[in-house]
Amino acid sequence: MRVLVTYVSPHGSTRGIAERLAMRLRDGGLLVDCLPIHETGSIADYDAVVVGSAIHGQAWLPEASQFLSTHADELIVKPVWLYSVGMPGALARPLRKFAMREAPKVVAPFLDMIRPRDTRLFSGVVSKQQFPAVSRGILRLMGGRFGDFRNWPDIDTWGANIRDDLLERARSA
């Protein structure tokens, strides 16, 4: 079974998660290509697709949204998983809970379009260089912090769940 893991990652967090997911899928013997969306051509030869995007302005990046729209007719007949990468982990606890509740809104435009099997929101790396000075100050005043907030055990578990689902599908086919 061939799987495409594709992503848009302006600062590298989403790419790192894509690479980790691809490793978990390969653990089960699946053939996996892990490519940035701008390098992804046809998806016809893939049996399943995992798509990830960073979140900016409470939305997926335009390149990722366009990919889903362009390939919607093919994606709706394949098993598809979507993941978003944002900054909930960098926020103060009350704001973190609010940010996590916003996760379904980020992928809502794609649910009917491609009917993903599952969606996830992961925290990424939040560095000072990603923000102008004023935004850095506001983040700090609100109790935010900088660092790598990727939860690798959660990412590994989700990747293993995808792998197990695909292996079960292959056995049942």
N, C-alpha and C positions, 0 to 999 in steps of 0.2 A: 504494500500500500504506500502510495506517494503522498506526502504531506508538504504543503507550503506554509512556512511561517514568514509572514511579511509585516513590515512595520514602517512607521515614520518616527524618527528620533532626532530632533534638533540638537539635543545636548548629550545623548548617549544612554540615558536611563532605559528607554524603551528598547533600544537595540540590545542592551545587556539582558533584559528580561526575555526578549525573543531568542537570544542565543541559549539561555538557560532552558527555556521551554523546548527548543529544538533538541538539546541534549537529553532531556527526559523522554522525548518521543523516540529518539534513536535507541535509548536503553531497551526498548521493546522490539528492536529490529525494524522499525519503520524507516523508510527512505525519506529523508527530510531535507528540503532546501530552505535555507534561512536567508532571506534577501530583503533589502530595503524596497519599499513600494516602487520607487522610481526605477529600480532595476528589474521589476517583475513585469514580464510580458504576458503571454497567454497563460491562463490557468486551466486550460482544457485537460492537460495531462495529470492534474492532481486529483486525488480522491477526497482530500479534505484540506481545509484552509484555516489557519489561525492568523488573525489580523490584529495588530496593535497600533495605537496612536497615543502620542502625548496629548494632554489636554491643555489648551490655552484659551482663556476667556470662557471657561465652562463648556467647551465644545471640542470635538475631535478636530485635528488639523485638516485643512481643506484637501490636501493631497490624499489623505486616508479616506475622507468622505467621498471624494471623487472616485477612488478605486472601488469602493463598495457600489456606488451608483453605476459605474461603467460595467462591472462584472455581475450585477444583481441577478440577471437571468441564469448565469452559471452557478452563482453562489447559493441560490435558493434551493438547488437540487443536490447540494453537497453538504456534508457535515461542516459547520463553520463555528468557530469560537472567536469572540472579540474580547480584547482587553484594552483598558485605558490606563494611562500612567499620569498621575497628578501629584499633588503635594499635601494630601491629608496628614501624612506622618510628620510634616514640618510644622503643622499648626498646633496651637494650644488645644488642650483636650476638648473643651466645649465646641470649638470651631471644627475640630477634627471630626466629631460626630456629625455635625451639620454637613461637612464636605462629603462624608461617606453616604449620607442620605441623598445627596445630589447625583450620585453615580448612575442610577437608572435614567435620569434625564439626559445624560450625555450620550447614551447609546439608543435612546428612544427613537430617533429618526430612522434607525436601521432595523428595528425589530420586525416590522411587517415586511420590509424590503427583502431581507435575506433569511429571516427566522433562525438566528444563531442558536446553537444547542446550549450555550452558556455565555455569560459575560462576567468580567471581573474588573475591579478597580484596584490597582496597586499603587503604592506610594513609590516615588522615584528619588533621585538625587536632587537636592535643592542646594544650589551654591550661590554665593554672593554675586558671582559674575553674571548670573542669569537676570539680575534685577538692576534697574537704575538706583542710584543712591537713595532717593526719596522712598521708593518701594521697599528697599532693604530696611530703612528706618521704620516704616509702618509695620512691616512684618515683625520686627523685633518688639515694637511697642505693644503689639497684639499677642505677645508671648510666643511668637514663631521662632524657629531655629533653623540652622543650616546643617546639612549632612546627608548621608546616604540612608534613606529610609526604606530601601527595598527589603521586603521580608522574604528571604530566600526559601525558608521552609514552606511558606504558603504558596510561593511560586512553584516550587518543586511538587507540592501536593496537587496543585491544579494541573500541572503538566502530566503528572502520573495519571490523574483522572481522565484526561484527554486521551493519553496513550491507551489506557485500559479500555475505554469506550471504543476506540478505533480497532483495537485487537479483537474485541468481542464482535464487532461488526464484520471483521474479516473472517472470523471463525464461523459466523452465522450465514455468510454469503454462499 
